[in-house]
Amino acid sequence: MCPRALSVRVLRLGAVPYAEALRVQERCVAALRAARRGPGQPLPVPVPVAAAAESVVLSEPLQPVYTWGLRGAPGAAAAAALRARGAALVAARRGGHITFHGPGQLLAFPVLDLRRRRLPLRAYVAGLEALVLRLCRRLGLGAARALPPPYTGVWMGDSKLCAIGVHCGSHITSHGLALNCCTDLSWFEHIVPCGLEGKGVTSLSRELGHHVAVSQVLQPFLDSFQEVFECTLVSSEDPGD
């Protein structure tokens, strides 16, 4: 891991369209990649100095959207049926099959330099699982667990509470995790979430027996992030500041 002196900018977008969260994430990735080029080397985009730090982009999807990664794209008929239910469809540059994102869900997109952190990709994914497990313990869900590979994410029994799907290019991470807080779980009934037959989906609200809003989870999530990735978190209003 890295020294705690390494800072990570926190961008809290609030409730925004999924496409907006992706746009902000890509700006952060481009900034971190450009910062590696060093003085005197051309930059692919204008990058303010502050934007060169590692980042974590936090958001709550404003509308329902189904996304998939390298595998599991829906066929034409299935895609039409999903759109008819009022959801958007987006192909994402991440690992994993089709899943759902929507209101009541915390999306966290860490943009970290794994080479600087000397962190293998599998260890990074395990770190994401570890931070969600810490969050669950903070909230009183001691039974939450991570499963051995090839499974990823955080589970309550046979139901997935938090899905993980990441991309890593030139040792820089993007995408990340989706934690169901007070998500309408009926949206998952129209797909095979993450391509896992026979597995269910759950939420913090269902497991704790009371409403848990995304806003209630942000601070304990950030506390857990800081502990697992051994960094100092710095609030930021905009990825270009």
Salt bridges, closest charged atoms under 4 A:
GLU20 OE2 - ARG23 NH2 2.78
GLU54 OE1 - ARG117 NH2 2.82
ASP113 OD1 - ARG36 NH2 2.67
GLU129 OE1 - ARG122 NH2 3.62
ASP158 OD1 - LYS199 NZ 3.45
GLU227 OE1 - ARG134 NH1 2.76
GLU227 OE2 - ARG138 NH2 2.52
ASP238 OD2 - ARG27 NH2 3.95
ASP241 OD1 - ARG9 NH1 3.60
